[in-house]
Amino acid sequence: VVIVILALLGPAIGNIFSNIMNAI
């Protein structure tokens, strides 16, 4: 279960971080 959560959160966190860097 944890692996699945990490698999889903991984790209999501990367996407959010990308959006933040793009906004700056």
N, CA, C and O atoms as CSV, one atom per row, in Angstrom:
chain,resi,resn,atom,element,x,y,z
A,1,VAL,N,N,0.849,-1.205,0.000
A,1,VAL,CA,C,0.000,0.000,0.000
A,1,VAL,C,C,0.880,1.249,0.000
A,1,VAL,O,O,0.638,2.185,-0.762
A,2,VAL,N,N,1.889,1.259,0.847
A,2,VAL,CA,C,2.777,2.427,0.945
A,2,VAL,C,C,3.481,2.681,-0.382
A,2,VAL,O,O,3.647,3.825,-0.804
A,3,ILE,N,N,3.897,1.583,-1.039
A,3,ILE,CA,C,4.598,1.717,-2.324
A,3,ILE,C,C,3.690,2.366,-3.360
A,3,ILE,O,O,4.129,3.197,-4.156
A,4,VAL,N,N,2.424,1.978,-3.339
A,4,VAL,CA,C,1.463,2.548,-4.290
A,4,VAL,C,C,1.269,4.034,-4.008
A,4,VAL,O,O,1.197,4.847,-4.930
A,5,ILE,N,N,1.184,4.379,-2.726
A,5,ILE,CA,C,1.007,5.788,-2.340
A,5,ILE,C,C,2.220,6.606,-2.789
A,5,ILE,O,O,2.074,7.712,-3.310
A,6,LEU,N,N,3.415,6.053,-2.582
A,6,LEU,CA,C,4.631,6.761,-2.992
A,6,LEU,C,C,4.677,6.894,-4.502
A,6,LEU,O,O,5.128,7.911,-5.029
A,7,ALA,N,N,4.209,5.863,-5.201
A,7,ALA,CA,C,4.206,5.889,-6.663
A,7,ALA,C,C,3.273,6.978,-7.171
A,7,ALA,O,O,3.528,7.596,-8.206
A,8,LEU,N,N,2.185,7.210,-6.431
A,8,LEU,CA,C,1.220,8.235,-6.840
A,8,LEU,C,C,1.682,9.627,-6.412
A,8,LEU,O,O,1.501,10.599,-7.146
A,9,LEU,N,N,2.280,9.720,-5.220
A,9,LEU,CA,C,2.707,11.018,-4.694
A,9,LEU,C,C,3.994,11.509,-5.348
A,9,LEU,O,O,4.217,12.715,-5.458
A,10,GLY,N,N,4.829,10.588,-5.776
A,10,GLY,CA,C,6.104,10.957,-6.405
A,10,GLY,C,C,5.917,11.930,-7.552
A,10,GLY,O,O,6.402,13.059,-7.484
A,11,PRO,N,N,5.221,11.515,-8.612
A,11,PRO,CA,C,4.984,12.396,-9.766
A,11,PRO,C,C,4.190,13.631,-9.376
A,11,PRO,O,O,4.401,14.706,-9.937
A,12,ALA,N,N,3.280,13.492,-8.422
A,12,ALA,CA,C,2.449,14.627,-8.004
A,12,ALA,C,C,3.322,15.699,-7.362
A,12,ALA,O,O,3.172,16.884,-7.658
A,13,ILE,N,N,4.240,15.283,-6.478
A,13,ILE,CA,C,5.134,16.232,-5.809
A,13,ILE,C,C,6.055,16.888,-6.837
A,13,ILE,O,O,6.314,18.089,-6.771
A,14,GLY,N,N,6.542,16.094,-7.780
A,14,GLY,CA,C,7.409,16.627,-8.830
A,14,GLY,C,C,6.660,17.641,-9.675
A,14,GLY,O,O,7.224,18.652,-10.094
A,15,ASN,N,N,5.386,17.365,-9.921
A,15,ASN,CA,C,4.564,18.254,-10.742
A,15,ASN,C,C,4.312,19.562,-10.008
A,15,ASN,O,O,4.381,20.639,-10.600
A,16,ILE,N,N,4.018,19.463,-8.711
A,16,ILE,CA,C,3.783,20.662,-7.897
A,16,ILE,C,C,5.065,21.494,-7.810
A,16,ILE,O,O,5.029,22.719,-7.932
A,17,PHE,N,N,6.193,20.818,-7.598
A,17,PHE,CA,C,7.474,21.516,-7.507
A,17,PHE,C,C,7.783,22.220,-8.822
A,17,PHE,O,O,8.303,23.336,-8.833
A,18,SER,N,N,7.456,21.553,-9.939
A,18,SER,CA,C,7.679,22.132,-11.264
A,18,SER,C,C,6.820,23.372,-11.446
A,18,SER,O,O,7.269,24.369,-12.011
A,19,ASN,N,N,5.585,23.307,-10.966
A,19,ASN,CA,C,4.675,24.450,-11.083
A,19,ASN,C,C,5.176,25.622,-10.251
A,19,ASN,O,O,5.079,26.774,-10.675
A,20,ILE,N,N,5.713,25.332,-9.063
A,20,ILE,CA,C,6.229,26.388,-8.188
A,20,ILE,C,C,7.440,27.057,-8.844
A,20,ILE,O,O,7.545,28.283,-8.850
A,21,MET,N,N,8.351,26.253,-9.395
A,21,MET,CA,C,9.533,26.799,-10.039
A,21,MET,C,C,9.139,27.598,-11.269
A,21,MET,O,O,9.802,28.573,-11.622
A,22,ASN,N,N,8.054,27.183,-11.923
A,22,ASN,CA,C,7.587,27.853,-13.130
A,22,ASN,C,C,6.954,29.190,-12.767
A,22,ASN,O,O,7.015,30.143,-13.543
A,23,ALA,N,N,6.346,29.257,-11.584
A,23,ALA,CA,C,5.647,30.470,-11.158
A,23,ALA,C,C,6.642,31.546,-10.723
A,23,ALA,O,O,6.348,32.739,-10.799
A,24,ILE,N,N,7.821,31.114,-10.267
A,24,ILE,CA,C,8.820,32.081,-9.794
A,24,ILE,C,C,9.468,32.794,-10.993
A,24,ILE,O,O,10.336,33.647,-10.808
